[in-house]
Amino acid sequence: MKKNVIIFDRSYDKPLLPPELLAANYHIAVLIVTTDAIANSMREQYECDTRITHILSMHDVEQLNGIPYLDYELLQTFRETQYKIEFAYHRWLNDGMLATNRFINALCWWNHIFDTFHIDLVLIDNLEHGYTYDIPAHIAKHRGIPAFFVTSSTCSHVSILHHNYGTYIPLPLSQTSDTEIENSLFYKFEPDTTRYSTEKLSVSKKIKRKLANIMLSVFGQILVDFANCLIHKDFNTTMKTAAGIYHFPFWHKAYSLFYLKKMKRLYTSLSVQPQENENFIFYAMHFEPEGGTTVCVPLQNQLTIIQMLHSALPNGWKLYVKEHPHQFMFNNIEMGYYLYNLKWWKSVEFYQELRKLENLSFIDFNISSQLLIKQSKAIATINGTIHLESLFNNKPCIVFGGKNILLQCAKNMIYVKNFTDLQSSLEKLSKEPCVFDNSENFFQCLSYLKDYTTTYLSPMYAKIILHGIHDYLKNMEITR
């Protein structure tokens, strides 16, 4: 008898995890895909196929009706999951009643699916974001059923995280090279240069797109939005996300953009040049809101993290913080979405709280992060790819993301569990820096990264992921 599975496939065009590959070993109780268009296409394709029972889009998952299966004990059991999902909802929904209602409906519906199909495996081809498609993994963990997230490990590579144990599993078929790892440490992404495509369009639509691109060049996406609202005589626009369609009035967006500029002006006024021969720890700020830090780490709050790091500094040391390069770049096609509920994630008050810290310096945007890495005594991050840069630079790295990062074997990593451990580790760093020298262990760490990562651009992607999980579960059964 085939095992029942729940699958989320994050592809926006064709499935990364084709049902044909899964069919040999599994029956797909629920398959979640990103868009309504993909879901409708797959429903037609597999209409009479018993290998898949439910095919849902991410929008469908947000509209589930679980009221007939509501149970108070179930709600009590998953309070932590509720917190995570309601926290993440602030990215696109500023309505507490509606957010809680969406969570309750989804939780009860998913629990019913587990009762009906006796699920054996959950695979979510994405990191834990706080979307309601995460819920099956939490139910699976509670029931002792294997659940896996395919998480980002570098800018273009992914790894498989066993959600139940917080550990990564090897990928025997992976062919990741040294060069691929090193070349994928930085995002090659310049949102302000993105323009509307004019390919394969009629003459009239090409003209409209070219006009839009001219407006983008003059004053960014906000001018394009204003022109569209003026043409349609409606400034009460909506925001389309994978999770659904939400109200995002133009004037809300315009206010958020001006507020963002206010934040940038304040940061710029506070920022300074690094001082020569100063002992400092470099904290690379994370972009907000970002799925990679929203709900999948033990401590997400950057204000708390920076305060803790500052309080643990050895005598005579400074803390340098530098804002993420994309934090103030929202007036473009790619990132206008982040203007929604902006102040909930970062605000003027955030920087004003940080400026109270005596031994903290805001660093000028124009200063190279590579220079700061090389000159620092240590780097600090939640779970950013800068921790991999620290490996290549053999620089001590303070990690606040716990076991959620892939690299656990490097001697230069300082994994924060509590303030006392952090303080003692930094004291040791100031007195015995050689303890954190990873030079002799570098190639072992690099080999580990290659064995546990693959690129989602690989034509072998599905086979690598599924083969890795299949082998892991098989070995688990043998060792029991």
N, C-alpha and C positions, 0 to 999 in steps of 0.2 A: 504493500500500500504506500502510495506517495505521501511525502510529508507536506503539510500545509504551511505556506509562507506568506508574509506580508512584505511587499517590495515598494520602495519609492525610487523612481528613476528620474534624475534631475535634468535630463537632456531637454533642450528646447527645439530640437528638430527631429532626429531619429533616435530610438531607444539605445542607450548605452548598454543596457542589460536585456537583450532580446529574449522574449518569452521562449523562443525555440531552444535556447541554450539551457534555460531553467527547466524545461518540460521533462527532461530525462530523469530528473531526481525529485522534482517538486510539483505540487499543485499550488498555483497562485490564488490564494483566497482573496487578496486585495492587491491590485496594482495601482499605484498612484503615479501620475505623470504631471508635468508642470502646467500645461495649458489645456483649455477646453478644446481647442482644435485638435491637439494630439489625442486627447481622450476620445473624442467623437470618431476620429479616424480609426483608432484601435478597437473601439466597440464594433464598428462595421467589420473590421478585419477578423475579429475573434468572436463574432456574434454566436456562432454555433459550435464554438470550441470549448470543451469542458475543462481545458487546462487553466482557464482564468474565470473566476466567478464575478468579481467586482472590478471595474475599471473606473477610477476617479481622477479628476484633475485637482490641483491644489485649491482651486476655487470651490469645487464640490466638497472637499474636506472641511472647508470653513462653514459650510451650510448644512452639516449633518444634523439629523434629528435623533437625539438619544434619550429624549424625555421618557419614552415607554420603558426604558431600562434603568431609570434613575434609582440610585441606592445611596443613602446617607453614609453608610460605612465605606463605600467606594470613594466618596468625596473626601472623607477623612484620611483614607490611606494615601491619597495622591495630592495632599496639600502642597508639598514641595514642587511637584510638577505644575500645579496651578500657579504658584508664584512665578515660576520660570516663564510660563506662557503669557501670563498677564503682563509681566515685565517687558517681554519682547513685543507685545501688541502696541506699545507706545510708539513703535516705528511708523505705524500707519493708522492707529485708531486711538483717539483720546476720549474714550467713553468706557468707564469702568464697568457699568452694568452690562453693556453689550459684550465686552471682552470676557467677563466671567461667564455669561450665558453661552458664548461660543465654546469656551473651554468645557463647561459641564456637558453640553450636548455631544461634543466630540469624545470626551472621556467615556461617557456611558455607551455611546455607539461602538467605540472600539472594544470596550470590555465585552460587549455582546458578541462581537466577531470572534474574540478569543474563546468564548464559551461555545459558540456554534461550530467552529472549525477545529478546535483543539490545535492551535497554532504551534508549530515546531521551530520556526525561525523568523526573525525580523531583520531585514536589510534595508538601511536607509542610505542611499547613495548621495550623501551630503553630510556636512557636520551638523551638530545639534544647534539649531537656530532659535528654538522657542516657538516654531510653528506647531500647529496641532497635528501635523504628520509625525512629530516626535513622540506623541503619546504612546503608540504601539511599543516603542523601545522601553519606555518606563513600565508599562504593564508587563512586558516580557521579563524584564529584570525582576520585578516583584514575584513573578510566577516561576522563576528559575529557568526561563526559556532563553536560548542564545539570541542576543541582539547586537547588531553591528552598525556603526556609522562609518562612512567613507569620508575621512576628514582631510583637510588641507595640511600638508606637511612642509611644502615650500610653495612658491608662487604658482607653480604649474604641476606639482606632483601631489599625490594623495597617498594616504595610508589607511589601513582598516583598524578601527578602534573597537575592541570588544567592550561594549557598554557595561556589561555586567561586572567586569573586573577592572575596568579602566586601564587595560593593557592592549598593546598593539600585536598583531599577528603577522608572521612572515608571508611573503609573496614569492613562492618558488619560481614562478614563470617570469618574474620581473627581469627586465634587461636595462635597468637604469645605470648610466655610466657616471664616472667621476665628473666629467665635463658638464653633463646635464644637471647634476646637483649644484655645481658651482655657478652655473649660468642662470639658475632659477631662484636666486636669493633675492632679487629685486623685481618689483612689478614694473613692467615696461608699459606704463599707462599715463597718458597725458590728456585728461578729460577736457581741458579748455581748448584743445585743438581739434576735437571731434566735430564733424560736420554731417549734415543730412545727406544721404546718398541720393544721387540723381539717376542711377542706372536703371534700365528696363522700365522707364516711365513714359507716359504720353508727353507730348510737347507742353501742354498746359500745366501738367503736374511738375514737369522739370522746371518750368519758369517759377512756379510757386516755391519749389525747394530751393532754387537759386536765390530767390528773394529772402527766404528764411535764413539761408547761410550768410547773406550780407548783413542781416539784422543780428545774427549771432556774432559776427565780427565786430559790430558797432557796440552792442551793449548786452550781449549774451542771451541766454534762453528766456530771461524775463521779458525782453522786448518782443520775442516771438510769441510768447504766451499772451502778452498784452494785445498784440495785433490780432491773434485768433479770437480773443474775447470780444474785441471791438467789432470784428467781422460778424460774429454770431450774436452780438448784442447780449452777451451773457457772461458775467464775471463770476458766477457760481459754478466753477468747473469741478471736475472730479479727478481723482488720482487712481490710475489703474496699476495694480500690483498683482503679482502671481497669486496672492492670497485673496484677491477680490477687488472690488471697486469701492473707493471711499471718497467722501467729500473733501476737497482741498481748494477752497476759494482762492481766486487770484490775489485778493488783497492780503490774505493770510500769507501767501507765498512771498509777496512783495515786502511785507513787514519783516518776515523772517530773513530775507536777503539783506535788508538794511541793518538788521540786528547782527547778522553775521559779520558785516563790514565793521560794525562797532566793536565786536569781539576781536577782529583782526587788528584794528587800530590800537586797542588796549595792549594786545600781545606785543605788537611792534614797539610800542612806547616803553614796554618793560624789558625788552630783550637787549642783551649785551653781547660783546665779543668775549670769547674764552680768554682767561688769563694764562700767561706763560708760567710754567713750573708750578701750577696749582694742582693739588691732589683732588681729583673729582671722580664721582660716579656719574655716568651718562645714562639718563632715563629717556628712552625714545617713546614719546607719547603715542598712544593708540588713537586711531580714527574713531569717532563716535557718530552714530551707532554702527557697530560692526558685529556681524554674526559670529565671528571667530572669538569674540570675548564676551558676548552678551549673556549667555546662560551656561556655557560649557566649561567654565573655570570656577574654582572654589571662591575666588574673590575678584569681582569685576570692577569695583569702584576705584577709579584712578586717583581721586582725591585722597581716599584712605590709604592707598598703596604708596603714594608719594609722601604723605605725612609719616607713614611707618618707616619708609626708607630714610627720610630726613632725620627722624628721631634715633635711628640706629647708626648714623654716621660716626666713624672714628673721629677722635679729636683732630681738628685742623683740616678736615676734609670738607668738600663742598658737593652739592648735588646740582648737576646741570640737567635741565629739562628742555627738550626741543619738540615743538608741536609737529604733528604728522603733516607731511607736505600737502595732503589733499583736504585737510580739515576746513579750509576757507575757500575751497574751489567748487561751489555748488551752483554757480550761474552758467550751467552748460547742459547739453543733452543728457549726459550720462548720470549726473548726480543731483539734479534739481529735486528729485524724490526725497533727498535727505533734509530738505528745508522744513518738511512737515514736523511739527512738534520739536523743533530744534532745541529750544531752551531746556527741554526735559533732559537732554543728554549732555550738553555742555553750555555754559553760559558765562557772562561777564563775571558773575559771582564766583565761578570756579577758579578763574585766574586771580581774583581778589583774595580768595582764601589762600591760594598758593603763595602769593606775595608776602603773606604774614610770616613765612618760614625764613628765618634769618640766614641760613646757609644754603639757600636755593637761588639759582640764577636761571632766568629764561634766556635761551640762546638764540641768536639771530638766525632767521630762516636760511640766509645765504651761506652759513657755515656748513661745510661738508660733513655729513654724518660719518664718513670714512675717517676723516681727520679726528673727529671726536672719539671714535672707537679706538684709534691708535694711541691717542694721548691720554685716554682715561685709565683709571685704576681698575675699573670694572664697568660692565654694561648692565642695565636692568630693564626688564620687560615682563609683560604678563605671559604671552606666548607668541610674540612676534617672530618673524623670520630672522630678526637681528640676532636671535640666539644661535642660529646657524652661522651667521657672519662671525660671531665670537669664536666659533669652533675653528674657522679658517684663519682667524687672526690670533688664535691661542690666547684669548682674553677672558678673564673671569666673567661669568654672566649670572646675574641674580634673576631667578625665574619665579614669578608669582602664580603661574598657571598650573602648578602641581604636576600630576602625571598626565595631564592633557597634551603635553608636548611629546614628540616622538623620541627625542634624544635623551635617554636616561643614563647612558654609560660613560659620558664624558666627565673627566675630573674637573674641568673648568666650570661646571654648572653648580650653582648654589640654589637648591630647591627650597623655597620658603614654606614652612609649616606653621610657624608662629613668630611673634616678635622676638622672643628670647633667643631662638635658634638663629634668626637673622642677625641679631646684634652680635652674638658670639662668632658667627661666620665672618662678619665684617672685621671684627677685632683680629681674628686669625689672618684674614687677608692683609691687614695693615702690618702685621708682625712677621708672617710667614707666607708671602705670596707664592713661593715655590710649591706649596701644597696644592695649588690650583693649576699647576702647569700640566697641560694635556698633550704636549708635543709628542711624547712617546706613544700616546694612545690614539693619535689622530687617525691613522689609517684603519684601525679597528672600528672607530666611530663612523668613518666614511663607508666602510664595508657594511656596517649595520644599516646606515641610511639607504644604501643601494638595495639591500635585501628586503627592506620593509616599505619601499615606495614604488609607485609607478605613475606615469603621466596619463591623464584622462584623454590626451590626444592620440594615444597609442591605438592602432587597429586591433591590438590584442587585449584591450582594456577589459572587456567583459570576461574573457577567459581567465585573465590574471586574477581578477577580483573573485570570481566564483570558484576557481581552482584553489585559491588561497583559503577561502572559508571552508570548502569541502575537505581539504587536507587537514586543516586545523581541527574540525569537528571529529574527523575520523581518528586522529591521533588522541584526542580527548577521550574517545570511547575506549581505545586500546589501553590507555593508562589507568582507567577506572578499575 
